């Protein structure tokens, strides 16, 4: 547990993340709400305070338009670069 208050900023990424860390709001939301991990587990795994996890979740839900835009940008980047990835079936041939 870090005991350092981290704010939500946009200084390292093109999306909201914990100040001084590369842990995005979207990542924390995915870990807790989509994968079902406990906030304490996420905090312990990433050496952040559990309050930072809740701060990120609050930010996610307080800024739905921004977070939808972040997700659309991510999907667009994946689609734009999909031709560069290798399907496991292609490797086996």
C-alpha positions in Angstrom: 0.0 0.0 0.0 1.5 3.3 -1.1 -0.2 5.8 1.2 0.3 8.5 -1.5 -2.7 10.3 -2.8 -2.7 10.1 -6.5 -4.9 12.3 -8.6 -6.4 11.5 -12.0 -4.3 13.2 -14.7 -3.5 13.0 -18.4 0.2 13.7 -18.4 1.7 10.4 -19.5 -1.1 8.9 -21.7 -3.8 10.2 -24.0 -6.3 9.1 -21.4 -7.0 9.5 -17.7 -4.5 7.7 -15.4 -3.2 7.8 -11.8 -0.7 10.7 -11.3 2.9 9.5 -11.6 1.8 6.0 -12.7 1.0 4.4 -16.0 -2.1 2.8 -14.6 -5.2 4.1 -16.5 -8.7 4.6 -15.2 -9.9 2.2 -17.8 -7.5 -0.5 -16.6 -8.7 -0.2 -13.0 -12.3 -0.2 -14.1 -11.7 -3.4 -16.1 -9.9 -5.1 -13.3 -12.6 -4.4 -10.7 -15.9 -4.3 -12.7 -15.2 -6.6 -15.6 -12.8 -9.1 -14.1 -14.4 -9.0 -10.6 -11.3 -8.4 -8.6 -11.6 -6.7 -5.2 -10.4 -3.1 -5.1 -7.9 -4.1 -2.3 -6.5 -6.8 -4.6 -6.0 -4.4 -7.5 -4.3 -1.9 -5.1 -2.0 -4.5 -3.6 -1.0 -5.9 -7.0 -0.1 -2.4 -8.3 1.3 -0.9 -5.1 -1.3 1.8 -4.9 -3.7 2.8 -2.2 -7.2 1.3 -2.3 -8.4 5.0 -2.3 -6.7 5.4 -5.6 -8.7 2.5 -7.0 -12.0 4.1 -5.8 -10.8 7.5 -7.1 -10.3 5.9 -10.6 -13.7 4.2 -10.5 -15.4 7.4 -9.4 -13.7 9.2 -12.2 -14.8 6.6 -14.7 -18.4 6.9 -13.7 -18.4 10.7 -13.3 -17.0 11.1 -16.9 -19.0 8.7 -19.1 -18.6 10.6 -22.3 -14.9 10.9 -21.9 -14.5 7.3 -21.1 -16.6 6.2 -24.1 -14.4 8.4 -26.3 -11.3 6.7 -24.8 -12.8 3.3 -25.6 -13.6 4.3 -29.1 -10.0 5.6 -29.7 -8.7 2.3 -28.4 -10.9 0.3 -30.7 -9.9 2.4 -33.6 -6.2 1.9 -32.9 -6.7 -1.8 -32.7 -8.6 -1.9 -36.0 -6.0 0.3 -37.7 -3.2 -2.1 -36.6 -5.1 -5.4 -36.8 -3.3 -6.3 -40.1 0.0 -6.3 -38.2 -0.9 -9.0 -35.8 -0.5 -12.7 -36.3 -3.2 -15.1 -35.7 -2.0 -18.3 -33.9 -3.4 -20.4 -36.7 -1.2 -18.5 -39.2 1.9 -19.3 -37.1 1.2 -23.1 -37.1 1.2 -23.4 -40.9 
